[in-house]
Amino acid sequence: MSPTNRARFWIGVRVALALLGLGAVVLVVLEVGVDELSAVLVPALPWLPLATALELLRVAMDGVSTRATLGSRGKGVPLWPLFASHLVAYAVMAVAPAGRATAEAVKASLLSRWTGGATAAAMGTANQANVLLSSGTFTLLSAGAAYLATGWSVLTWALIAHFLSMNVFGLALRAAARYERLGVWLGRRFPRVARHAAAFHSASRETALYPVKPVGAMILGRLFQAAHFGVVATAVGISPSVIGALAVHGVYLVIAAVAVMIPGQLGASELGFQMSADILQTTETRAIAIALLSHAVQIALTAAGFVLLLLWRGPDAAREALDPRQIDERASAPPPE
């Protein structure tokens, strides 16, 4: 299957899953009652700017992580393009096939003019691993909070499994990027990147197997995201403690891992929070409202990311930045002189 046809296939899959998710949202809303949900959601709307600001801080901390991941090359990337590329990647991840991988590829493409293709490719691989490591490590806090709030519940065990699996896969990906066989694979996929494989491995080895600074920055971002869920929970009338906010965030982490192929976890979040209402010691209406308000923030930032891409690069450059063939082309570009 050609790259274009493969991309079209996965776009079709994501569209179908999004439609199923939208149908699930409609069913959940009808089940709990539109009037009942409106009574919770409308008073919560003034809290959305604060929740959005906290999510933007999480995106910014991903940028700090990327700068640390790039090592000595990170100082050559201006702060504005660094942040802008991460907001664009946030938008891409919400809608694109293989969301995280595609988002990292787009991010690497946007930053390659400052780093070169091989370094940008190494950054994209490292960022995917760092997301797994930071998410897995932070999950330990959420698992502890879930245990204190609910005991040895399904949520607690799910978070423990999440902690173990994310760290194992993250370390495996970090280790793979440090070995030359990955360069051989990249050379087969991007013929022109073969001559830059050494630069890829050099960039991959500039940080430790478990990179404390990049992962630490992402963990701080997760704290902002947990605060975001704490604000949203407060907005719907739950008023959680720190432990409660971490437990709510834990529900999100599990849903994000299980429903990774569904754009924005649309529908899956609503069903997941609905089923977790008893664990969170709240009503189904308020639990579902958390998911709906979080989706409102996500939709706003996704739209902002694509608008930013259009204003930053222009329509033609924006299409080029999102074109898989152009991404592959820039992945094979040499480092700037």
N, C-alpha and C positions, 0 to 999 in steps of 0.2 A: 504494500500500500504506500503510495507517495505521501510525502509530508503534508501536501495540501489536502488530499483525501482523508488522511488520518485526522488532521485538524477539524475538517468538516464533520467527520464521524463523532468526535468527542464533543464538538459544539452541539450536535444533535442530541447526544446523550444528556448533556448538561441542561439543554432546553427542556427535554422531556422530564428530567428530574425536578427542574424548577417548577414546571406546570403541576407535577404531582405534589410538590411542596406547597404551592399556592392553594391547591385543592384541600390539602390537609389543614392549612391555616383557616380557610373558610369553614370547614367542618368543625374545627375546635371552637372558633368564635361563635358559630351557631349553637354549639352544644352548651356553652356556658351562658350564652345570651348577650346580644349586642348591647342592650341597655345596661346590663350589669357591668360589662367591660368598659363601656363609655364612662360610667360613674367613677371608675378607677383611673382610666387613662387621661381624661380631660384635666383633672386637677394636677396630674403628674407632668403635663407638658412644660411648665416653666422650669423644670429641672433638666430638660434636655440639653440646653447650652453647656451646663457644667459637665454633664455626662459626655458630651461631644468633646469638650476640651480635654478631659482625662484620656479619652481614646486617642486624641491627637498627640498627647504626651507619650502614649505608648508607641505610636508610629515614630515619633522623634527619637525615642530610645532605641528603636531598631536602627535608625540612622547612626546613632552613636556606636552601636554594636558593629555596624558595617565598617565604619571608620577605623575601629580597633582591629577588625578582621583584616583589613587591607594593609595593616602594618605600616611600614615606612611610606608606602604609596598612598595611604589614606590622607596624608597631609596635603597632597596635590589636588584633592577634590574639594571644590568650593562648597561651603555649607548649604547655600540655597539649592543647587542641583542635587546635593545629597538628600536633603529633606524632600524636595519635589519628587525625586525618583521613588522614594519610599511611599509617598502618598499615591502616586500613580500605580505602584505595585500593589498597594492595598486595594485599589479599585479593580485592577486586573484579577487579583486573587478571588474577588467576590463573584466574578462572572465567567472567567476563562476555564477551558478544559484543563484538568490537572492543575488546579488553581495555584498552589504554592510553587510548584516547579515552573509554571509559566510566568508567574509574577517575578520570580528570581531571575528568569531569563530576560524578561523585559527590563528589570532593574539593571542587570549587568550590561544590557545593550545601551541603556541611557547613559551609563557611567563610563562606557568603554573609551570614549574620546579622551578621558583623563587618565585612565589606567591601562589601556590596551586590552585586547580581547582575551588573552590568556589569563591575565590577572583578574579580569572581570568574571571569567568563567570559574576561576578558583573561588572568587568571592561568592558567586551564586551557590556553588556546592557547599562551601563552608557555612553560608547563612542557613541553608536548609538543615544542616546538621545542628547548628546553634539553636535554631528554633526548637528542634526536638529535645535538645539537652536542657534548654531553659524552661520549656514547657514541662518536661519530665521532672526537673529539679523543683520547680515551683509547685508542682502537683503534691509534693510531700507536705507542704504547708496546708494545702487544701484537704489532703487526706487526714492530717492531724485535726484540722478544724471539723471535718465531717465526723471523725470519731468522737470528738468532744461533744458535738451537737446531737449525733444520732447513734453513737455506739458502733458496733460491728455491722453496719447496714450494708445494703447493696452498693450505695454510693461510696462508702469507705473502701470496700474491696475493689470496686471499679477504679478508684483513684490510685490505689496501690498498684494494680495491674498497669495503669497508665504510666505511673512513675517508672516502673521497671522496663516496660517496652520502649518508651520514648528515649530513655538513656541508652539502652542497648543499641537501638537503631541509630541514634545520633553518634555514638562512639564508633560504630561500624562505618558510617558514612565518612566521618572525619579520618579514620584510619585508611579507608580506600583512597581518599584524595591525596594521601601522602605517598602512594606507591605508583611506580611507573606504569603498571599495567593499565591504570585508568587513563593515562596519557595515550596509550595505544588505542584504547576504545574511542577516545575523543578524536584521535587522528583518523579513525575509520569514518566517524560521523561527520567531522569537519576536516576534510583533507588538508586545508591550508593551515589548520591549527597544529598539525603534527610538528612543524618546525619550531613551534613555540611551546611545546610540551614541557621543556625544562623550566620555562618561566612559570607555567602552571604549577609544577611541583614545588618550585622555589617559593611561590606565593602561598601555597597550601601549608608549607612547613614553617612559615614565619610566626605562627602562633602554635601553642602547645596542643597536644592531643585533646585535652579538655581545656579550652581557652577561657580562662577565668574572666578577663575583662569583657570580651564580647558577650559571653553568656551572662555575666553579671549585669551588663547593661540591659539585656533582654529580660532578665528576671525583674529588674527595677520597672521595666515596662509592664510586666505582668502585674506588679503591685498597683500601677496606675489603672490597669484594666480591672483588677479586683475592686479598686475604689470606684471605678465606673459602675460596676454591678451593685456596689453598696449604695451609691447615689440613686440608681434606678430602683432598687428595692425600697429605699426610703421614700422615693417619690410615689410608690404605689401603696404605701402605708404599712410596710413591714417593720421598718426601723431596726435593721440588723445590727448586731455587735460586729467587732472585727472578725470574730470567729464565724458569725453568720454570713458576712460578706465573702469570706474565703470559701465557705461551703457553697454559696450561690455560684461563685466563680468556678468551683469544682464541677458543678453540674454542667456549666458551659464547656469546660475542657473535655469532659466525657462526650458530650454531644458533638463537639467539633471533631473529635477523633473518629467517632462512629459514623458520622454523616459527612465525611470529608468530601464526597463527590457531589453533594447537593449544594448548589450555589447559595452561599451565605447561610447554609443550614436552614433554609426557608422551610417551614413546616416541621422539620425535625426539632428545632429549638422549642417551638410551641408545644409539641407533643411531649418532649423530654421534660420541660419545666412543669407541664401539667401532671405528668406521672410522678414528679419529684415534690409535689405540693406537700404531702404528708411529711416527707423527710425534712423539708424546709420549714415545717410547722406553720404553714399558711394555707390560704384557700386556693383552689384551682384558678379562680379568676385573677388573683394577684400574681400567682406564679406565671400564668400565661401573659399577663401584662408586662412582666419583666422581659420576656422574650420579644414581645411586640415593640416595646420602647427601644430595646437594644437594636432591633432591626431598623428602626427609624434612624438611629444614629449611624448605623452601617450604610444605609441607603444614601444618607446625606453626604457622608465622607466618600462613598463610591462615586457619586455624581461630581463632587468637588475634585476628585482625582482625575477624572476624565476631562473636566473643564480645564483644569490646570494643564494637562497635557496639550490640549488644543491651544491655549494661550501661550504656553511656553515654547512649543515647537511648531505650531501651525498645523492646519489640517493634513497637508501632505506628509509632513514629518511625523505626525501622530500615527497616520496609517502605516508608515514605514516602520515606526517603533513597535507596532503591534503585529507586523507581518512576520510569521515564523521564518520565512526565507531570509528576510533582512536580519533577523536576530542571529541566524546561523552565520550569515556573511560577516557581521560585526564580531561574532565570537572568534573568527579566524583572523581578525585584524591584529597587526603587530602593535607593541606598546608605542606610545607617542615618544618622539625624540625629546 
